[in-house]
Amino acid sequence: MRQNLVSFIVGFIFAIGLGISGMTQPQKVVGFLDLFGNWDPSLVFVMIGAILIHLVVYKLFSKRPSPLLSEKWHLPTKKEVTPSLVVGSALFGIGWALAGYCPGPALVSLSSGSIDVAVFVVSMLLGMIIFKITDKKIGFNR
């Protein structure tokens, strides 16, 4: 129960940050990605702020033997760059550039009631389902 409450609070704070920073506005994100056109550098400051906060908090908490709400740290163990990682990253970036949304801001933007956002989220979920089905048959992650 306590972990769910903390997760909700952290997610809520994250959603507020996405809204305040403009990450829920596709035109702002596309403007940031348009390096050779009408480039909008404002999201660089969002990234710098997030990275700085992460570095400070990580330094403070990584010295603990375990996280606050778990018995052990759950850190990634794989370090190799695989073809599926590269292709997946490229697809994610292309989708982000074309739509102006990545999953977190899209979910936050659902509250706007925009049909475009709803279509994006439904398409994203369908893509996840299709991947889950095809991954079992093709075995991308093996």
N, CA, C and O atoms as a DFTB+ gen file, in Angstrom:
568 C
 N C O
     1  1       0.835      -1.197       0.000
     2  2       0.000       0.000       0.000
     3  2       0.875       1.253       0.000
     4  3       0.644       2.182      -0.774
     5  1       1.884       1.268       0.880
     6  2       2.761       2.443       0.976
     7  2       3.522       2.665      -0.329
     8  3       3.680       3.801      -0.776
     9  1       3.993       1.570      -0.939
    10  2       4.733       1.692      -2.192
    11  2       3.819       2.209      -3.307
    12  3       4.261       3.010      -4.130
    13  1       2.568       1.775      -3.353
    14  2       1.618       2.270      -4.348
    15  2       1.359       3.762      -4.165
    16  3       1.284       4.505      -5.143
    17  1       1.225       4.193      -2.933
    18  2       0.994       5.604      -2.662
    19  2       2.193       6.452      -3.095
    20  3       2.032       7.498      -3.724
    21  1       3.376       5.994      -2.755
    22  2       4.592       6.706      -3.152
    23  2       4.705       6.738      -4.677
    24  3       5.047       7.771      -5.252
    25  1       4.419       5.613      -5.330
    26  2       4.464       5.563      -6.797
    27  2       3.480       6.555      -7.404
    28  3       3.800       7.243      -8.373
    29  1       2.285       6.626      -6.831
    30  2       1.284       7.571      -7.328
    31  2       1.770       9.015      -7.160
    32  3       1.659       9.818      -8.086
    33  1       2.297       9.338      -6.007
    34  2       2.776      10.704      -5.739
    35  2       3.922      11.067      -6.688
    36  3       3.940      12.161      -7.252
    37  1       4.868      10.157      -6.861
    38  2       5.992      10.422      -7.764
    39  2       5.490      10.593      -9.198
    40  3       5.928      11.500      -9.905
    41  1       4.572       9.722      -9.629
    42  2       3.992       9.844     -10.975
    43  2       3.244      11.149     -11.153
    44  3       3.319      11.770     -12.213
    45  1       2.524      11.570     -10.128
    46  2       1.779      12.830     -10.181
    47  2       2.736      14.021     -10.305
    48  3       2.499      14.933     -11.097
    49  1       3.808      14.006      -9.524
    50  2       4.811      15.075      -9.609
    51  2       5.461      15.080     -10.998
    52  3       5.699      16.141     -11.575
    53  1       5.746      13.886     -11.528
    54  2       6.312      13.775     -12.868
    55  2       5.358      14.357     -13.903
    56  3       5.788      15.082     -14.799
    57  1       4.068      14.049     -13.790
    58  2       3.070      14.564     -14.726
    59  2       2.991      16.088     -14.656
    60  3       2.888      16.753     -15.687
    61  1       3.039      16.633     -13.459
    62  2       3.017      18.099     -13.313
    63  2       4.259      18.700     -13.965
    64  3       4.168      19.718     -14.652
    65  1       5.409      18.081     -13.755
    66  2       6.645      18.562     -14.376
    67  2       6.579      18.527     -15.889
    68  3       7.039      19.454     -16.556
    69  1       6.004      17.449     -16.442
    70  2       5.854      17.362     -17.894
    71  2       4.970      18.489     -18.419
    72  3       5.264      19.093     -19.451
    73  1       3.889      18.764     -17.701
    74  2       2.990      19.835     -18.126
    75  2       3.636      21.204     -18.036
    76  3       3.535      21.998     -18.971
    77  1       4.296      21.490     -16.927
    78  2       4.945      22.798     -16.738
    79  2       6.062      23.013     -17.756
    80  3       6.238      24.122     -18.261
    81  1       6.811      21.964     -18.056
    82  2       7.963      22.089     -18.962
    83  2       7.570      22.186     -20.431
    84  3       8.404      22.539     -21.265
    85  1       6.332      21.884     -20.759
    86  2       5.900      21.943     -22.151
    87  2       6.078      20.637     -22.896
    88  3       5.839      20.577     -24.102
    89  1       6.495      19.585     -22.197
    90  2       6.720      18.296     -22.859
    91  2       5.421      17.662     -23.358
    92  3       5.470      16.715     -24.144
    93  1       4.277      18.155     -22.927
    94  2       3.001      17.627     -23.394
    95  2       2.506      18.364     -24.634
    96  3       1.433      18.054     -25.151
    97  1       3.274      19.331     -25.113
    98  2       2.906      20.096     -26.308
    99  2       3.719      19.592     -27.496
   100  3       4.919      19.855     -27.575
   101  1       3.085      18.871     -28.421
   102  2       3.836      18.297     -29.539
   103  2       4.623      19.350     -30.331
   104  3       5.744      19.081     -30.763
   105  1       4.058      20.525     -30.522
   106  2       4.754      21.556     -31.299
   107  2       6.050      21.990     -30.612
   108  3       7.011      22.361     -31.287
   109  1       6.086      21.948     -29.297
   110  2       7.293      22.300     -28.554
   111  2       8.365      21.218     -28.746
   112  3       9.539      21.525     -28.953
   113  1       7.945      19.959     -28.676
   114  2       8.882      18.846     -28.845
   115  2       9.395      18.802     -30.284
   116  3      10.595      18.651     -30.510
   117  1       8.495      18.931     -31.252
   118  2       8.911      18.917     -32.654
   119  2       9.827      20.106     -32.934
   120  3      10.795      19.975     -33.683
   121  1       9.533      21.266     -32.340
   122  2      10.412      22.439     -32.490
   123  2      11.802      22.183     -31.922
   124  3      12.796      22.668     -32.462
   125  1      11.870      21.432     -30.848
   126  2      13.169      21.080     -30.263
   127  2      13.943      20.143     -31.187
   128  3      15.164      20.248     -31.306
   129  1      13.230      19.230     -31.838
   130  2      13.880      18.260     -32.715
   131  2      14.201      18.823     -34.102
   132  3      14.925      18.188     -34.869
   133  1      13.680      19.991     -34.429
   134  2      13.893      20.613     -35.741
   135  2      15.194      21.418     -35.716
   136  3      15.167      22.646     -35.645
   137  1      16.309      20.734     -35.775
   138  2      17.619      21.380     -35.636
   139  2      17.954      22.334     -36.783
   140  3      18.689      23.300     -36.583
   141  1      17.428      22.079     -37.971
   142  2      17.802      22.884     -39.128
   143  2      16.697      23.837     -39.570
   144  3      16.801      24.468     -40.622
   145  1      15.647      23.940     -38.774
   146  2      14.539      24.838     -39.097
   147  2      14.367      25.861     -37.986
   148  3      15.300      26.583     -37.635
   149  1      13.171      25.910     -37.445
   150  2      12.851      26.853     -36.374
   151  2      13.096      26.162     -35.027
   152  3      12.153      25.793     -34.328
   153  1      14.380      25.991     -34.674
   154  2      14.753      25.216     -33.493
   155  2      14.352      25.929     -32.210
   156  3      14.591      27.127     -32.060
   157  1      13.740      25.191     -31.285
   158  2      13.341      25.708     -29.978
   159  2      14.197      25.015     -28.911
   160  3      13.943      23.857     -28.580
   161  1      15.205      25.704     -28.372
   162  2      16.128      25.071     -27.430
   163  2      15.617      24.976     -25.991
   164  3      16.352      24.509     -25.121
   165  1      14.400      25.395     -25.716
   166  2      13.939      25.478     -24.327
   167  2      13.931      24.127     -23.609
   168  3      14.110      24.085     -22.391
   169  1      13.730      23.032     -24.329
   170  2      13.698      21.728     -23.667
   171  2      15.082      21.270     -23.220
   172  3      15.200      20.331     -22.433
   173  1      16.133      21.928     -23.717
   174  2      17.483      21.625     -23.229
   175  2      17.542      21.916     -21.729
   176  3      18.165      21.170     -20.974
   177  1      16.902      22.985     -21.307
   178  2      16.900      23.359     -19.890
   179  2      16.113      22.349     -19.057
   180  3      16.463      22.080     -17.908
   181  1      15.060      21.797     -19.632
   182  2      14.300      20.751     -18.945
   183  2      15.208      19.537     -18.729
   184  3      15.252      18.967     -17.639
   185  1      15.930      19.152     -19.782
   186  2      16.832      17.999     -19.676
   187  2      17.950      18.258     -18.676
   188  3      18.267      17.390     -17.863
   189  1      18.548      19.438     -18.729
   190  2      19.633      19.768     -17.797
   191  2      19.127      19.710     -16.356
   192  3      19.796      19.158     -15.483
   193  1      17.953      20.277     -16.112
   194  2      17.367      20.243     -14.768
   195  2      17.123      18.828     -14.294
   196  3      17.435      18.490     -13.152
   197  1      16.561      17.992     -15.166
   198  2      16.280      16.599     -14.798
   199  2      17.572      15.833     -14.523
   200  3      17.655      15.068     -13.562
   201  1      18.568      16.041     -15.362
   202  2      19.848      15.326     -15.188
   203  2      20.532      15.756     -13.895
   204  3      21.062      14.916     -13.168
   205  1      20.525      17.042     -13.603
   206  2      21.172      17.523     -12.377
   207  2      20.485      16.977     -11.127
   208  3      21.148      16.546     -10.184
   209  1      19.159      16.999     -11.127
   210  2      18.417      16.469      -9.979
   211  2      18.690      14.975      -9.826
   212  3      18.902      14.490      -8.715
   213  1      18.684      14.249     -10.942
   214  2      18.965      12.808     -10.888
   215  2      20.359      12.540     -10.327
   216  3      20.528      11.658      -9.485
   217  1      21.350      13.287     -10.782
   218  2      22.720      13.070     -10.306
   219  2      22.832      13.259      -8.800
   220  3      23.465      12.458      -8.113
   221  1      22.217      14.317      -8.292
   222  2      22.289      14.595      -6.858
   223  2      21.568      13.508      -6.061
   224  3      22.115      12.974      -5.097
   225  1      20.341      13.185      -6.468
   226  2      19.562      12.180      -5.735
   227  2      20.228      10.802      -5.847
   228  3      20.271      10.054      -4.870
   229  1      20.738      10.472      -7.014
   230  2      21.410       9.178      -7.194
   231  2      22.633       9.074      -6.286
   232  3      22.859       8.037      -5.662
   233  1      23.416      10.139      -6.213
   234  2      24.605      10.126      -5.344
   235  2      24.209       9.900      -3.888
   236  3      24.874       9.158      -3.165
   237  1      23.121      10.545      -3.461
   238  2      22.678      10.413      -2.070
   239  2      22.135       9.025      -1.770
   240  3      22.470       8.442      -0.738
   241  1      21.299       8.484      -2.655
   242  2      20.603       7.234      -2.362
   243  2      21.386       5.993      -2.762
   244  3      21.154       4.926      -2.194
   245  1      22.304       6.091      -3.717
   246  2      23.019       4.894      -4.161
   247  2      23.973       4.361      -3.101
   248  3      24.441       3.227      -3.209
   249  1      24.265       5.148      -2.093
   250  2      25.140       4.699      -1.009
   251  2      24.399       3.809      -0.010
   252  3      25.018       3.117       0.799
   253  1      23.081       3.835      -0.075
   254  2      22.282       3.007       0.831
   255  2      22.380       1.539       0.427
   256  3      22.574       1.238      -0.751
   257  1      22.251       0.626       1.378
   258  2      22.296      -0.802       1.036
   259  2      21.078      -1.253       0.218
   260  3      21.150      -2.245      -0.507
   261  1      19.960      -0.519       0.335
   262  2      18.752      -0.858      -0.439
   263  2      17.909       0.405      -0.594
   264  3      18.087       1.365       0.156
   265  1      16.993       0.408      -1.562
   266  2      16.098       1.560      -1.710
   267  2      15.137       1.655      -0.514
   268  3      15.058       0.733       0.298
   269  1      14.429       2.747      -0.417
   270  2      13.522       2.952       0.713
   271  2      12.377       1.941       0.745
   272  3      11.969       1.511       1.824
   273  1      11.856       1.558      -0.411
   274  2      10.661       0.713      -0.452
   275  2      10.904      -0.664      -1.057
   276  3       9.970      -1.291      -1.557
   277  1      12.128      -1.136      -1.018
   278  2      12.430      -2.470      -1.533
   279  2      13.599      -3.053      -0.746
   280  3      14.359      -2.328      -0.104
   281  1      13.725      -4.368      -0.810
   282  2      14.805      -5.025      -0.081
   283  2      16.138      -4.957      -0.816
   284  3      17.197      -5.092      -0.202
   285  1      16.089      -4.747      -2.134
   286  2      17.329      -4.683      -2.907
   287  2      17.161      -3.719      -4.080
   288  3      16.048      -3.362      -4.465
   289  1      18.297      -3.311      -4.631
   290  2      18.302      -2.457      -5.818
   291  2      17.988      -3.317      -7.038
   292  3      18.462      -4.449      -7.139
   293  1      17.198      -2.792      -7.956
   294  2      16.863      -3.490      -9.199
   295  2      17.482      -2.696     -10.350
   296  3      16.826      -1.853     -10.962
   297  1      18.736      -2.975     -10.630
   298  2      19.468      -2.252     -11.660
   299  2      19.627      -3.126     -12.898
   300  3      19.701      -4.349     -12.785
   301  1      19.681      -2.508     -14.085
   302  2      19.865      -3.309     -15.299
   303  2      21.203      -4.043     -15.274
   304  3      22.204      -3.530     -14.773
   305  1      21.195      -5.232     -15.817
   306  2      22.426      -6.027     -15.837
   307  2      23.016      -6.141     -17.243
   308  3      24.218      -6.358     -17.396
   309  1      22.174      -5.995     -18.271
   310  2      22.668      -6.097     -19.643
   311  2      23.378      -4.806     -20.040
   312  3      22.897      -3.709     -19.756
   313  1      24.510      -4.948     -20.691
   314  2      25.283      -3.778     -21.098
   315  2      25.579      -3.762     -22.595
   316  3      26.086      -2.766     -23.111
   317  1      25.267      -4.860     -23.301
   318  2      25.592      -4.926     -24.714
   319  2      24.548      -4.187     -25.554
   320  3      23.369      -4.126     -25.206
   321  1      25.022      -3.629     -26.669
   322  2      24.146      -2.952     -27.624
   323  2      23.788      -3.984     -28.696
   324  3      24.646      -4.442     -29.451
   325  1      22.508      -4.337     -28.744
   326  2      22.041      -5.363     -29.676
   327  2      21.309      -4.705     -30.847
   328  3      20.877      -3.558     -30.741
   329  1      21.167      -5.425     -31.961
   330  2      20.411      -4.871     -33.091
   331  2      18.978      -4.491     -32.698
   332  3      18.473      -3.459     -33.139
   333  1      18.326      -5.310     -31.881
   334  2      16.951      -4.979     -31.486
   335  2      16.908      -3.710     -30.639
   336  3      15.942      -2.952     -30.721
   337  1      17.936      -3.464     -29.827
   338  2      18.000      -2.225     -29.052
   339  2      18.138      -1.020     -29.988
   340  3      17.464      -0.006     -29.803
   341  1      19.000      -1.131     -30.978
   342  2      19.224      -0.035     -31.925
   343  2      17.954       0.239     -32.746
   344  3      17.541       1.389     -32.897
   345  1      17.343      -0.829     -33.272
   346  2      16.121      -0.667     -34.075
   347  2      14.996      -0.097     -33.210
   348  3      14.284       0.812     -33.636
   349  1      14.836      -0.628     -32.003
   350  2      13.794      -0.116     -31.107
   351  2      14.006       1.341     -30.749
   352  3      13.049       2.114     -30.702
   353  1      15.243       1.723     -30.497
   354  2      15.557       3.120     -30.180
   355  2      15.257       4.023     -31.372
   356  3      14.715       5.117     -31.212
   357  1      15.612       3.561     -32.563
   358  2      15.350       4.348     -33.775
   359  2      13.846       4.513     -33.993
   360  3      13.384       5.606     -34.321
   361  1      13.082       3.436     -33.814
   362  2      11.635       3.530     -33.967
   363  2      11.021       4.477     -32.940
   364  3      10.121       5.255     -33.256
   365  1      11.515       4.403     -31.718
   366  2      11.034       5.305     -30.671
   367  2      11.310       6.759     -31.069
   368  3      10.423       7.607     -30.976
   369  1      12.530       7.041     -31.510
   370  2      12.900       8.402     -31.901
   371  2      12.114       8.903     -33.089
   372  3      11.694      10.060     -33.114
   373  1      11.909       8.042     -34.081
   374  2      11.123       8.437     -35.259
   375  2       9.683       8.741     -34.851
   376  3       9.107       9.743     -35.274
   377  1       9.115       7.873     -34.033
   378  2       7.743       8.105     -33.556
   379  2       7.627       9.386     -32.755
   380  3       6.653      10.126     -32.892
   381  1       8.622       9.648     -31.917
   382  2       8.636      10.866     -31.108
   383  2       8.713      12.089     -32.006
   384  3       8.000      13.069     -31.790
   385  1       9.576      12.034     -33.014
   386  2       9.746      13.175     -33.920
   387  2       8.494      13.414     -34.766
   388  3       8.113      14.562     -34.998
   389  1       7.864      12.352     -35.220
   390  2       6.682      12.514     -36.068
   391  2       5.451      12.958     -35.284
   392  3       4.695      13.817     -35.739
   393  1       5.256      12.378     -34.120
   394  2       4.042      12.660     -33.350
   395  2       4.221      13.795     -32.349
   396  3       3.257      14.478     -32.005
   397  1       5.449      13.998     -31.883
   398  2       5.678      15.013     -30.859
   399  2       5.388      14.507     -29.455
   400  3       5.419      15.276     -28.495
   401  1       5.110      13.227     -29.337
   402  2       4.818      12.632     -28.030
   403  2       5.733      11.438     -27.784
   404  3       6.084      10.705     -28.709
   405  1       6.107      11.259     -26.537
   406  2       6.647       9.977     -26.109
   407  2       5.648       9.465     -25.067
   408  3       4.754      10.213     -24.671
   409  1       5.773       8.225     -24.615
   410  2       4.707       7.635     -23.800
   411  2       4.273       8.432     -22.566
   412  3       3.074       8.614     -22.352
   413  1       5.210       8.907     -21.758
   414  2       4.832       9.637     -20.542
   415  2       4.003      10.882     -20.820
   416  3       2.896      11.005     -20.296
   417  1       4.506      11.809     -21.628
   418  2       3.727      13.001     -21.944
   419  2       2.403      12.681     -22.646
   420  3       1.418      13.394     -22.454
   421  1       2.369      11.624     -23.450
   422  2       1.118      11.264     -24.116
   423  2       0.058      10.859     -23.098
   424  3      -1.102      11.253     -23.212
   425  1       0.460      10.070     -22.104
   426  2      -0.500       9.661     -21.073
   427  2      -0.992      10.862     -20.271
   428  3      -2.173      10.945     -19.931
   429  1      -0.086      11.791     -19.969
   430  2      -0.487      13.011     -19.256
   431  2      -1.444      13.822     -20.124
   432  3      -2.422      14.378     -19.625
   433  1      -1.160      13.890     -21.428
   434  2      -1.973      14.688     -22.348
   435  2      -3.359      14.112     -22.599
   436  3      -4.228      14.805     -23.129
   437  1      -3.578      12.852     -22.224
   438  2      -4.918      12.273     -22.364
   439  2      -5.962      13.110     -21.622
   440  3      -7.125      13.160     -22.021
   441  1      -5.539      13.763     -20.546
   442  2      -6.474      14.577     -19.764
   443  2      -6.981      15.784     -20.551
   444  3      -7.962      16.411     -20.148
   445  1      -6.331      16.121     -21.665
   446  2      -6.777      17.259     -22.478
   447  2      -8.035      16.922     -23.277
   448  3      -8.755      17.819     -23.717
   449  1      -8.297      15.627     -23.464
   450  2      -9.467      15.223     -24.236
   451  2      -9.244      15.284     -25.738
   452  3     -10.188      15.106     -26.509
   453  1      -8.017      15.531     -26.166
   454  2      -7.704      15.641     -27.589
   455  2      -7.809      14.282     -28.276
   456  3      -7.300      13.278     -27.779
   457  1      -8.479      14.270     -29.428
   458  2      -8.611      13.042     -30.213
   459  2      -7.231      12.596     -30.710
   460  3      -6.939      11.401     -30.738
   461  1      -6.375      13.563     -31.105
   462  2      -5.030      13.225     -31.590
   463  2      -4.246      12.441     -30.539
   464  3      -3.572      11.461     -30.860
   465  1      -4.338      12.875     -29.295
   466  2      -3.622      12.197     -28.212
   467  2      -4.194      10.797     -28.006
   468  3      -3.447       9.834     -27.834
   469  1      -5.515      10.692     -28.025
   470  2      -6.150       9.389     -27.835
   471  2      -5.739       8.425     -28.946
   472  3      -5.470       7.254     -28.680
   473  1      -5.689       8.907     -30.184
   474  2      -5.264       8.061     -31.306
   475  2      -3.819       7.622     -31.097
   476  3      -3.480       6.462     -31.333
   477  1      -2.964       8.549     -30.654
   478  2      -1.566       8.203     -30.413
   479  2      -1.449       7.125     -29.337
   480  3      -0.738       6.138     -29.525
   481  1      -2.139       7.306     -28.216
   482  2      -2.031       6.347     -27.105
   483  2      -2.583       4.982     -27.511
   484  3      -1.986       3.954     -27.192
   485  1      -3.721       4.965     -28.212
   486  2      -4.274       3.688     -28.675
   487  2      -3.306       3.017     -29.640
   488  3      -3.091       1.807     -29.560
   489  1      -2.717       3.791     -30.555
   490  2      -1.734       3.237     -31.503
   491  2      -0.515       2.709     -30.773
   492  3       0.006       1.647     -31.114
   493  1      -0.060       3.440     -29.773
   494  2       1.096       3.009     -28.978
   495  2       0.789       1.680     -28.275
   496  3       1.613       0.765     -28.279
   497  1      -0.390       1.583     -27.678
   498  2      -0.772       0.350     -26.991
   499  2      -0.903      -0.811     -27.965
   500  3      -0.494      -1.930     -27.653
   501  1      -1.475      -0.557     -29.150
   502  2      -1.566      -1.605     -30.165
   503  2      -0.176      -2.056     -30.599
   504  3       0.062      -3.249     -30.785
   505  1       0.739      -1.107     -30.760
   506  2       2.119      -1.456     -31.104
   507  2       2.754      -2.338     -30.046
   508  3       3.473      -3.283     -30.372
   509  1       2.492      -2.032     -28.771
   510  2       3.031      -2.853     -27.684
   511  2       2.449      -4.265     -27.719
   512  3       3.165      -5.243     -27.504
   513  1       1.161      -4.365     -27.988
   514  2       0.503      -5.676     -28.058
   515  2       1.052      -6.474     -29.231
   516  3       1.353      -7.660     -29.093
   517  1       1.182      -5.826     -30.387
   518  2       1.722      -6.506     -31.571
   519  2       3.142      -6.980     -31.302
   520  3       3.510      -8.094     -31.675
   521  1       3.943      -6.131     -30.651
   522  2       5.312      -6.545     -30.326
   523  2       5.312      -7.756     -29.404
   524  3       6.067      -8.706     -29.609
   525  1       4.460      -7.713     -28.392
   526  2       4.410      -8.830     -27.428
   527  2       4.060     -10.137     -28.140
   528  3       4.628     -11.187     -27.840
   529  1       3.123     -10.063     -29.080
   530  2       2.716     -11.258     -29.819
   531  2       3.840     -11.724     -30.739
   532  3       4.171     -12.909     -30.763
   533  1       4.428     -10.802     -31.493
   534  2       5.466     -11.188     -32.453
   535  2       6.765     -11.558     -31.757
   536  3       7.516     -12.389     -32.268
   537  1       7.047     -10.967     -30.610
   538  2       8.281     -11.297     -29.887
   539  2       8.282     -12.758     -29.474
   540  3       9.322     -13.415     -29.499
   541  1       7.120     -13.266     -29.094
   542  2       7.036     -14.669     -28.704
   543  2       7.301     -15.579     -29.894
   544  3       7.886     -16.652     -29.744
   545  1       6.862     -15.139     -31.103
   546  2       7.029     -15.964     -32.300
   547  2       8.414     -15.793     -32.917
   548  3       9.021     -16.768     -33.359
   549  1       8.923     -14.543     -32.949
   550  2      10.191     -14.262     -33.619
   551  2      11.358     -14.303     -32.652
   552  3      12.445     -14.753     -33.013
   553  1      11.151     -13.844     -31.438
   554  2      12.207     -13.883     -30.426
   555  2      13.212     -12.760     -30.545
   556  3      14.415     -13.021     -30.568
   557  1      12.757     -11.499     -30.622
   558  2      13.652     -10.344     -30.726
   559  2      14.624     -10.255     -29.573
   560  3      15.789      -9.912     -29.774
   561  1      14.175     -10.551     -28.379
   562  2      14.985     -10.316     -27.185
   563  2      15.808     -11.531     -26.766
   564  3      16.175     -11.632     -25.596
   565  1      16.099     -12.413     -27.635
   566  2      16.862     -13.604     -27.255
   567  2      18.319     -13.409     -27.582
   568  3      19.131     -14.301     -27.337
